[in-house]
Amino acid sequence: MAEESGTSQATRRGVLGMAGAVAGGVALSQMLADSASAATGSSGSITTRTISLAQAQRLIEAAVRYVRDHSLPPMFVLVVDSAGETKASLRMDNNSSAAVMLVPAKAHTARSFRTATADLATNIKDPGQIASFVASGCSLLPGGRPIFENGQFIGALGAGGGTPAQDDEVARAAMGAL
């Protein structure tokens, strides 16, 4: 019994010693990080550029205008910011109910890969890769476009309601509003 008690105490001491070492390591890491931040003038946060509401609305208005000017089918247009959150959307009267399911996937795919969904579809032919895209909620349907401003990624747009070619045509035309 006495031996068992001694083993138990040694184990507790070991655990407490390891906990102290971990705490010291964490404190040292924080001190090093703080001094590195001070040396570079950085406060530790990162500024990320993203699309503004005004820009998103301009894109949607341009898409709707293009649809009307070219007598295309009614579209659902969705703009997401650089984090993938919805910034603005508009679903025209008599738009296909399928567009509500398809357009968000187009926008999120264009955002995730920073590539037009039409270009992804052209480059991906392997059935396994196609299945992986679909299973993960991505879309290879045309109509998704990344949005760049001065070479910096700021969001993505998805459009749908017509043929795949019409959807991509509208998405491309909307980009002219930036």
N, C-alpha and C positions, 0 to 999 in steps of 0.2 A: 504494500500500500504506500509506504514512504517513497519507494522508488517511482511509483506511478505519479505521486504528487510532484516529485522533482522533475519528471519528464514534462508534466503539464506546465510547470512554471518556466521551464526552458523554452517551451513552445510559445508561451505567451510573450516572453522576453524577445524571442526571435521575431514574432509578428509585430510587436511594438517597435522593434529596431527597424524592421523593413518599412513600417508605416512612417517612421521618422525620416528614413532615407528618401522615401517617395515624396513626402511633404517638402523636404529640403530641395529635392530636384525640381519640384513644381515651382517653388519660390525662386530658385536660381533661373529657371527658364523664363519666368515672368520678368525678372530683373534684366536679363539679357534682351528680351523682346522690348522692354521699355527703353533700354539704352539704345537699341537699334532704331527704334522709332524716333527717339530724340535726335540721333545723329543724322537721320534722313529728313527730319522735319515732318514726318508722317504721324498722324494721330491713330493709325491702325485701320481706319475705314477706307473703303474703296468707293469711288464715285463711278456709277454706271450710267451711261447715257441711254435714254429710252425715248420712245415716241411720245409726243405730247398729245393731249386731247384734241387740240386744234388741228394738228397734222392728221390724226386719225379721221377726224370728221371731214377734212378736205379730201382724203383718199376715198372715203365712202361716197361723198357727193360727186366726185369725178367718176366713180364707177357707175352710179345711178344715171348720171348725165350721159355717159357713153352708151349704156343700155338703151336709153330712150332715143338718143340720136341715131342709133343703128338698128332700131326695131328688133332688139334681141329679147329673148325670154326674160321674165322677171327674175332678179337675182337676190340671193342672200349674201351680204358682204360682211366680213368679220375682220377686225384688226386687233391683234394681240401685241402687247408690249414685249420688250426684250426678255422679261421673266415668264412670258407665256400667259399673262393675265389679260382678260378681255379689256380693251380700251374703248372700242366703239363697235357697234353693229347696226345693220339695217336690213330688214327683210321686206322686199317689195311685195305689194299685193299680188296674189295669185302665184307666188313662188312655190315651187315643188316642196312638199313636206320632207322629201328625202334630203333636200339641201340642209335642213336643220341638223341632220346627223353627219353629213359628209363634209360640210364647210369647216367646222371647227378642227377636224382631223387634218384638213389641208393646211390651215393656218399653223397649227402646232407642228406639223411635219416640216414646213418651210422654216419655222423658227428653230426647231431642233437641229436641222441639218444645214441651215443657212443657204439653202439651195431651192430653186423652184421645183415643185413637185413634178412638173412635166419633164424636167431634166433628170430627176431621180428615176422616173419611169423609163426613160430612154436608156439609162445606164444599168438598170437592174433587170436582169433577165432570168437569173437562176430561180427556179421554183421555191427552193428553200429560203432564199433571201426574201422573196415576195411574201411567203407565208410568215416569216419573222416580222416583216413590216406590218402586215395586217393584224397579226396576233398582238402586237404591241400598241395598236391603236393608231398607227401611222397610215398615211394615204399616198398612193402613187397616182392618184387622179390629178390631172392638170387643174390649175386654178389656185394653187398656193404659191405665194411669192414672198421671199424675205425682203425686208425694207432696210436699206442702207442710207445713211446721210454722211456725206464727206468721208466715205469709205468705212464708216463705223456702223455696225449692226444695231438697229434700234427697235425692231419688231418684225411682224409678218402679217400678211393679208391672205385671206381665203375668200374665194368667190365661187358660187354654184347656183345652178338653176337651169342651165342650158346643156348643150353637148359639152364634152370635155374640152374641145377646141374653143368653144364660145366662153366657157368659164375662164380659161387661160387668157383669152383675148381681153376680157374685161379686167382681169387682175393686172395684166401688163399695162392696159390703158390707164388704170387708176394710178399707177406708179408715176405717171407724168405730172401728177398734182403736187409732188414734192419738189 
